[in-house]
Amino acid sequence: MAETPTTEPRTRWSAVAAVSLGVVLVALDMTVVAVALPALGADLGAEPALTQWVLLAYSLPLFALSVPAGRWLDRAGPLPAFVLAVSGFGVASVLIAVAPTMGVLLLGRAVQGVFGSLVNVVAMPIVAASVRPQHRARAMSIVLTLIPLSGVAGPALGGLLADAYGWRSVFLLNVPIVLAAVWAGVRAIPSRLPGREGLPRPDLRFARETFVLGLAGTALFLTLDLLGRSAGAALPALLGAVTVVALAAYTRLPESRPVRGLLTRRTLRLPFLALPLILTGVGALNFLVPYFLTEVRHASPARIGVVLLALSAGMAVSSPIAGVLADRVGNRPVAFAGTVVVLAGTVSLLFTDGDTSGLDLALRLALVGVGNGLFAGPNAATVLAHTPPELMGTSSGISALLRTLGFALGPALGAMLWTSVPGAAGGFTAGMTVVAAGAVVATTATAWSLRQRDRRVVSA
């Protein structure tokens, strides 16, 4: 049958597959390493206080570089940027695997975080360049589903590898994924777009933007960590003030102008607002549920893992369906339905107590997961549809930053509420109340956004 002529390029699903492999790399490494920390520290003679920087050295560049990397991608060719990001991540992984000292390992993790931020940001521009608008919701649903699934698989896979072959094998796992991603990318991703080819050299403005955002991110992460450990009020307040001052300084920089323009754009501000609210709830659940099951139900780690798996399973089931529905009926109605289901799931969790069975709790978490699956892809497709083509990288950087913020804020918020309210049941209820409040705001924001049409932006 002859193909119907269209004005749009044909969707390259192989490019989506390449991007998905890159996303698996970054998401997997955020959790797979955690189980190897004790063995790593013992082998390299590092105390727990130092081994925690194996995680922080990776996370901080993700926060500091997401937006600058996105703005850089607005001038770079899609394929060269993807190959650089994925290959750099692979080289850093090998450096970590052969590291003779803790210092070399931390350097490798920081480099890995730098290239990981680029992998995170390059996904949206490549989908925009490779996928027809009527297929974007399902493409983004596929890509974003792999983030929580990789996060769940990470600890189990890391534990198996560390037990069988030692902690260094955990990092070498990335090498075959890198090779597969580069091979798929070279075959499918466009090498250049109008006004975007090659790899432009980062300038002083890039460095300045990275420094200011890095300062804000470091202060924020330390503030959240101290709040989660109930370390008093003075130091967290000081670090919180540093975060606010750094962010205020960023808004005064000329390079923040396109970022501020997108964040205040009428068709984008509500999807951007809902994104971190929903993900903060997911992050908080990943802290609150294990502690609740441990202290109230005396559950084993294996049982906790099975119950938490319901959250990702719900998302894995609903996300592909959400993409197909959104491409047919519109992104915003499906995203709104997702926030409503998330709200229903979080409200049901408010009634969790010591008599709630593990199966019942898993079903409530699965409901939250289904809502997240309905929300994630369509919300990302809405951002794609209303971002000017010349700012696609910047918009992707903002989205990546908001996701990182949500995942970082959630556990810290859960820890702070857990320790500040007497009793395990009270701490869980307090945490879920705040999560539900965030879901209410996210649902309200997506409801308001229903008044705006889904259409593709073709000019600035």
C-alpha positions as CSV (number, residue, x, y, z in Angstrom):
1,M,0.0,0.0,0.0
2,A,1.4,3.4,-1.0
3,E,2.2,5.7,1.9
4,T,0.1,8.8,2.2
5,P,2.1,11.9,1.4
6,T,2.6,14.2,4.4
7,T,4.5,17.4,5.1
8,E,6.1,15.8,8.2
9,P,9.1,13.5,8.2
10,R,8.6,9.9,8.9
11,T,8.7,8.9,12.6
12,R,12.1,7.2,13.4
13,W,11.2,4.7,16.2
14,S,14.8,3.5,16.1
15,A,15.9,7.0,17.2
16,V,13.5,6.7,20.2
17,A,15.1,3.3,21.0
18,A,18.6,4.9,21.0
19,V,17.4,7.7,23.3
20,S,15.8,5.2,25.5
21,L,19.0,3.3,25.9
22,G,20.7,6.6,27.0
23,V,18.0,7.2,29.5
24,V,18.5,3.7,30.9
25,L,22.1,4.5,31.5
26,V,21.5,7.6,33.6
27,A,18.5,6.2,35.5
28,L,20.2,2.9,36.2
29,D,23.3,4.6,37.6
30,M,21.3,6.7,40.0
31,T,20.3,3.5,42.0
32,V,22.5,0.6,40.9
33,V,25.5,2.0,42.7
34,A,23.9,2.3,46.1
35,V,24.2,-1.4,46.9
36,A,27.9,-1.5,46.0
37,L,28.8,1.4,48.4
38,P,29.8,-0.8,51.4
39,A,32.1,-3.0,49.4
40,L,33.5,-0.1,47.5
41,G,34.3,1.8,50.7
42,A,35.9,-1.3,52.3
43,D,38.1,-1.9,49.2
44,L,39.3,1.7,48.9
45,G,39.5,2.4,52.6
46,A,36.8,5.0,52.6
47,E,34.5,5.8,55.6
48,P,30.7,6.0,55.1
49,A,30.8,9.8,55.3
50,L,33.1,9.8,52.2
51,T,31.3,7.0,50.3
52,Q,28.1,9.1,50.2
53,W,29.9,11.5,47.9
54,V,29.8,8.7,45.3
55,L,26.1,9.5,45.0
56,L,26.4,13.3,45.5
57,A,29.3,13.7,43.0
58,Y,27.0,12.2,40.4
59,S,23.8,14.1,41.4
60,L,25.2,17.6,41.6
61,P,26.3,17.9,38.0
62,L,22.8,16.7,37.0
63,F,21.4,19.7,38.8
64,A,24.1,22.3,37.8
65,L,24.3,21.4,34.1
66,S,20.8,20.5,33.0
67,V,19.8,24.0,31.9
68,P,23.2,25.1,30.6
69,A,23.5,21.8,28.6
70,G,20.0,22.4,27.2
71,R,20.9,25.9,26.0
72,W,24.1,24.5,24.5
73,L,22.0,21.8,22.7
74,D,20.0,24.5,21.0
75,R,23.2,25.2,18.9
76,A,24.5,21.6,18.6
77,G,23.8,18.8,16.1
78,P,21.6,16.1,17.5
79,L,23.8,13.1,16.6
80,P,27.1,14.6,17.6
81,A,25.7,15.7,20.9
82,F,24.2,12.3,21.6
83,V,27.3,10.4,20.7
84,L,29.4,12.8,22.9
85,A,27.0,12.4,25.8
86,V,26.7,8.6,25.7
87,S,30.4,7.9,24.9
88,G,31.6,10.3,27.6
89,F,29.4,8.5,30.1
90,G,30.9,5.2,29.0
91,V,34.5,6.4,29.3
92,A,33.7,7.8,32.8
93,S,32.2,4.4,33.8
94,V,35.4,2.6,32.7
95,L,37.5,5.1,34.7
96,I,35.5,4.4,37.8
97,A,35.7,0.7,37.3
98,V,39.6,0.8,37.3
99,A,39.9,3.6,39.9
100,P,42.8,2.8,42.2
101,T,41.8,5.4,44.8
102,M,38.7,7.0,46.2
103,G,39.8,10.4,44.7
104,V,40.0,9.0,41.2
105,L,36.6,7.3,41.7
106,L,34.9,10.5,42.8
107,L,36.4,12.3,39.8
108,G,35.0,9.7,37.5
109,R,31.6,10.0,39.2
110,A,31.6,13.7,38.7
111,V,32.5,13.3,35.0
112,Q,29.8,10.7,34.7
113,G,27.3,13.2,36.1
114,V,28.4,15.8,33.6
115,F,27.8,13.5,30.6
116,G,24.7,12.1,32.4
117,S,23.2,15.6,32.4
118,L,23.7,15.9,28.7
119,V,22.1,12.5,28.1
120,N,19.1,13.6,30.1
121,V,18.7,16.8,28.1
122,V,19.3,15.5,24.6
123,A,16.3,13.1,24.7
124,M,13.6,15.7,24.0
125,P,15.3,17.5,21.1
126,I,16.0,14.2,19.4
127,V,12.3,13.1,19.8
128,A,11.3,16.5,18.5
129,A,13.5,16.0,15.4
130,S,12.8,12.3,14.8
131,V,9.1,11.8,15.7
132,R,6.0,13.3,14.0
133,P,3.9,15.5,16.3
134,Q,1.0,12.9,16.3
135,H,3.4,10.3,17.7
136,R,5.2,12.4,20.3
137,A,3.1,11.4,23.3
138,R,3.7,7.7,22.9
139,A,7.4,8.3,22.2
140,M,7.9,10.3,25.3
141,S,5.8,7.8,27.3
142,I,8.2,5.1,26.2
143,V,11.3,7.1,27.1
144,L,10.0,8.3,30.5
145,T,8.7,4.9,31.6
146,L,12.2,3.6,31.6
147,I,13.3,6.0,34.3
148,P,11.3,4.4,37.2
149,L,11.7,0.9,35.8
150,S,15.5,1.3,35.7
151,G,15.4,2.8,39.2
152,V,13.7,-0.3,40.5
153,A,15.9,-2.7,38.6
154,G,19.1,-0.9,39.7
155,P,19.4,-2.2,43.3
156,A,18.6,-5.8,42.4
157,L,20.9,-5.9,39.4
158,G,23.7,-4.1,41.3
159,G,23.5,-6.5,44.2
160,L,23.7,-9.5,41.9
161,L,26.7,-8.1,40.0
162,A,28.5,-7.0,43.2
163,D,28.1,-10.4,44.8
164,A,29.2,-12.3,41.7
165,Y,32.0,-10.2,40.3
166,G,32.8,-7.4,42.7
167,W,31.7,-3.8,42.9
168,R,33.7,-2.7,39.8
169,S,31.4,-4.8,37.6
170,V,28.5,-2.5,38.5
171,F,30.1,0.3,36.5
172,L,31.3,-2.0,33.6
173,L,27.6,-2.9,33.1
174,N,27.3,0.5,31.3
175,V,29.8,-0.4,28.5
176,P,27.5,-2.7,26.5
177,I,24.6,-0.3,26.9
178,V,26.8,2.5,25.7
179,L,27.9,0.5,22.6
180,A,24.3,-0.4,21.8
181,A,23.1,3.2,22.2
182,V,25.8,4.7,20.0
183,W,25.2,2.0,17.3
184,A,21.5,2.7,17.3
185,G,22.0,6.5,17.4
186,V,24.4,6.6,14.4
187,R,21.8,4.7,12.4
188,A,18.8,6.7,13.3
189,I,19.4,10.2,14.8
190,P,19.7,13.1,12.3
191,S,23.3,14.5,12.3
192,R,22.2,18.1,11.8
193,L,19.2,20.4,11.8
194,P,18.8,24.0,10.3
195,G,21.1,26.2,12.4
196,R,22.3,23.2,14.5
197,E,25.3,21.1,13.5
198,G,28.6,20.0,15.1
199,L,29.6,20.7,18.7
200,P,29.8,24.4,19.6
201,R,32.5,25.3,22.1
202,P,31.0,26.2,25.6
203,D,31.8,29.8,26.4
204,L,32.2,31.9,29.6
205,R,28.5,32.4,29.8
206,F,28.1,28.6,30.0
207,A,30.6,28.4,32.8
208,R,29.0,31.3,34.7
209,E,25.5,29.8,34.4
210,T,26.8,26.4,35.5
211,F,28.6,27.9,38.6
212,V,25.6,29.8,39.8
213,L,23.2,26.9,39.3
214,G,25.7,24.5,40.8
215,L,26.0,26.7,43.9
216,A,22.2,26.8,44.3
217,G,22.0,23.0,43.8
218,T,24.8,22.2,46.3
219,A,23.2,24.4,48.9
220,L,19.8,23.0,48.3
221,F,21.0,19.3,48.5
222,L,22.8,20.0,51.7
223,T,19.7,21.8,53.1
224,L,17.5,18.9,52.3
225,D,20.0,16.4,53.8
226,L,20.2,18.4,57.0
227,L,16.4,18.7,57.3
228,G,16.0,15.0,56.7
229,R,18.4,14.3,59.6
230,S,16.8,16.9,62.0
231,A,20.1,18.7,62.3
232,G,18.7,21.8,63.9
233,A,17.4,24.9,62.2
234,A,20.3,27.4,61.9
235,L,22.5,25.7,59.3
236,P,19.7,24.6,57.1
237,A,18.3,28.1,57.2
238,L,21.7,29.5,56.2
239,L,22.1,27.1,53.3
240,G,18.5,27.7,52.3
241,A,19.3,31.4,52.1
242,V,22.3,30.7,49.9
243,T,20.0,28.7,47.6
244,V,17.6,31.6,47.3
245,V,20.3,34.2,46.8
246,A,22.0,32.0,44.1
247,L,18.7,31.5,42.2
248,A,18.0,35.2,42.5
249,A,21.4,36.0,41.1
250,Y,20.7,33.5,38.2
251,T,17.6,35.4,37.2
252,R,19.8,38.5,36.8
253,L,22.1,36.8,34.3
254,P,21.4,37.5,30.6
255,E,21.6,33.7,29.8
256,S,18.5,33.1,32.1
257,R,16.3,35.2,29.7
258,P,15.2,32.3,27.5
259,V,14.7,30.1,30.6
260,R,12.5,32.7,32.2
261,G,10.6,33.2,28.9
262,L,9.7,29.5,28.8
263,L,8.8,29.2,32.5
264,T,6.4,32.1,32.1
265,R,5.0,31.2,28.7
266,R,1.2,30.9,29.0
267,T,1.1,27.4,27.5
268,L,4.0,26.0,29.4
269,R,4.0,27.3,32.9
270,L,1.2,24.9,34.1
271,P,2.8,21.7,32.7
272,F,6.2,22.8,34.2
273,L,4.5,23.5,37.6
274,A,2.8,20.1,37.7
275,L,5.9,18.1,36.8
276,P,8.0,18.6,40.1
277,L,4.9,18.3,42.2
278,I,4.0,14.9,40.9
279,L,7.6,13.6,41.1
280,T,8.1,15.0,44.7
281,G,5.2,12.7,45.7
282,V,6.9,9.7,44.1
283,G,10.2,10.5,45.8
284,A,8.4,10.9,49.2
285,L,6.7,7.5,48.8
286,N,10.0,5.8,48.1
287,F,11.1,7.0,51.6
288,L,7.9,6.8,53.6
289,V,6.7,3.3,52.5
290,P,9.9,1.4,53.4
291,Y,10.1,3.1,56.8
292,F,6.4,2.5,57.5
293,L,6.6,-1.2,56.6
294,T,9.8,-1.6,58.6
295,E,8.5,0.0,61.8
296,V,4.8,-0.8,61.7
297,R,4.7,-4.1,60.0
298,H,8.3,-5.3,60.7
299,A,8.6,-6.2,57.0
300,S,11.7,-7.7,55.5
301,P,13.7,-5.9,52.8
302,A,12.5,-8.4,50.2
303,R,8.9,-7.7,51.1
304,I,9.4,-4.0,51.0
305,G,10.9,-4.3,47.5
306,V,7.9,-6.3,46.2
307,V,5.4,-3.7,47.6
308,L,7.3,-0.8,46.1
309,L,7.5,-2.6,42.8
310,A,3.8,-2.0,42.4
311,L,4.5,1.8,42.0
312,S,6.7,1.2,38.9
313,A,4.5,-1.7,37.6
314,G,1.5,0.7,37.6
315,M,3.4,3.2,35.5
316,A,4.8,0.6,33.2
317,V,1.2,-0.7,32.4
318,S,-0.4,2.7,31.9
319,S,2.3,4.7,30.2
320,P,2.2,3.1,26.7
321,I,-1.6,3.3,26.8
322,A,-1.4,7.0,27.8
323,G,0.9,7.8,24.9
324,V,-1.6,6.2,22.4
325,L,-4.6,8.0,24.0
326,A,-2.8,11.3,24.1
327,D,-1.8,11.1,20.4
328,R,-5.5,10.5,19.6
329,V,-7.5,12.8,22.0
330,G,-4.9,15.3,23.1
331,N,-2.1,15.5,25.6
332,R,-3.7,17.7,28.2
333,P,-6.9,15.6,28.9
334,V,-4.8,12.5,29.4
335,A,-2.3,14.3,31.7
336,F,-5.2,15.7,33.7
337,A,-6.7,12.2,34.1
338,G,-3.2,11.1,35.3
339,T,-3.1,13.8,38.1
340,V,-6.7,12.8,39.1
341,V,-5.6,9.1,39.5
342,V,-2.5,10.2,41.4
343,L,-4.6,12.2,43.7
344,A,-7.0,9.3,44.3
345,G,-4.1,7.0,45.0
346,T,-2.5,9.4,47.5
347,V,-5.8,10.0,49.3
348,S,-6.3,6.3,49.6
349,L,-2.8,6.0,51.2
350,L,-3.9,8.5,53.9
351,F,-6.0,5.7,55.3
352,T,-3.1,3.3,55.6
353,D,-2.6,1.9,59.1
354,G,-1.1,-1.0,61.0
355,D,-4.0,-3.3,59.8
356,T,-3.4,-2.5,56.1
357,S,-2.2,-5.6,54.3
358,G,0.8,-5.6,52.0
359,L,-1.4,-6.4,49.1
360,D,-3.8,-3.6,49.9
361,L,-0.8,-1.2,50.2
362,A,0.6,-2.4,46.9
363,L,-2.7,-1.8,45.1
364,R,-2.8,1.8,46.4
365,L,0.7,2.3,45.2
366,A,-0.1,0.8,41.9
367,L,-2.9,3.3,41.5
368,V,-0.4,6.2,42.1
369,G,1.9,4.5,39.5
370,V,-1.0,4.3,37.0
371,G,-1.6,8.0,37.4
372,N,2.1,8.8,37.0
373,G,2.1,6.8,33.8
374,L,-0.9,8.6,32.4
375,F,0.7,12.0,33.3
376,A,4.4,11.7,32.4
377,G,4.4,11.2,28.6
378,P,1.4,13.4,27.7
379,N,2.8,16.2,29.9
380,A,6.2,16.0,28.2
381,A,4.5,15.9,24.8
382,T,2.6,19.1,25.8
383,V,5.9,20.8,26.5
384,L,7.3,19.6,23.2
385,A,4.2,20.9,21.4
386,H,4.4,24.4,22.8
387,T,8.2,24.9,22.8
388,P,9.7,27.0,19.9
389,P,12.0,24.7,17.8
390,E,15.0,26.9,18.5
391,L,14.5,26.5,22.3
392,M,13.9,22.8,22.4
393,G,17.2,22.1,24.2
394,T,16.5,24.8,26.8
395,S,13.0,23.4,27.4
396,S,14.4,19.9,27.8
397,G,17.0,21.3,30.3
398,I,14.2,22.9,32.4
399,S,12.2,19.6,32.4
400,A,15.3,17.6,33.4
401,L,16.0,20.1,36.2
402,L,12.5,20.0,37.5
403,R,12.6,16.1,37.5
404,T,15.8,16.2,39.4
405,L,14.4,18.7,41.9
406,G,11.3,16.6,42.5
407,F,13.2,13.3,43.0
408,A,15.6,15.1,45.4
409,L,12.9,17.0,47.4
410,G,10.6,14.1,47.9
411,P,12.8,11.8,50.1
412,A,14.1,14.8,52.1
413,L,10.5,16.0,52.7
414,G,9.4,12.6,53.7
415,A,12.4,12.2,56.1
416,M,11.7,15.6,57.7
417,L,8.0,14.9,58.3
418,W,8.8,11.3,59.5
419,T,11.2,12.6,62.2
420,S,9.1,15.6,63.2
421,V,5.8,13.9,64.0
422,P,5.7,11.4,66.9
423,G,5.0,7.7,66.0
424,A,5.5,5.9,62.7
425,A,1.8,6.1,61.8
426,G,1.8,9.8,62.5
427,G,4.9,10.4,60.4
428,F,3.5,8.5,57.5
429,T,0.1,10.3,57.7
430,A,1.9,13.7,57.9
431,G,4.0,12.8,54.9
432,M,1.0,11.6,52.8
433,T,-1.0,14.7,53.7
434,V,1.7,16.9,52.1
435,V,2.0,14.6,49.1
436,A,-1.8,14.8,48.7
437,A,-1.7,18.6,48.9
438,G,0.9,18.6,46.1
439,A,-1.3,16.3,44.0
440,V,-4.2,18.7,44.5
441,V,-2.1,21.6,43.2
442,A,-0.9,19.5,40.3
443,T,-4.4,18.4,39.4
444,T,-5.6,22.0,39.6
445,A,-2.8,23.2,37.3
446,T,-3.6,20.5,34.7
447,A,-7.3,21.3,35.0
448,W,-6.6,25.0,34.2
449,S,-4.4,23.9,31.3
450,L,-7.3,22.1,29.6
451,R,-8.5,25.5,28.4
452,Q,-5.4,25.7,26.2
453,R,-5.3,23.9,22.9
454,D,-2.6,21.3,22.0
455,R,-0.8,22.5,18.9
456,R,2.8,22.5,17.7
457,V,4.8,25.7,17.8
458,V,6.4,26.5,14.5
459,S,8.0,29.8,15.4
460,A,9.3,31.6,18.4
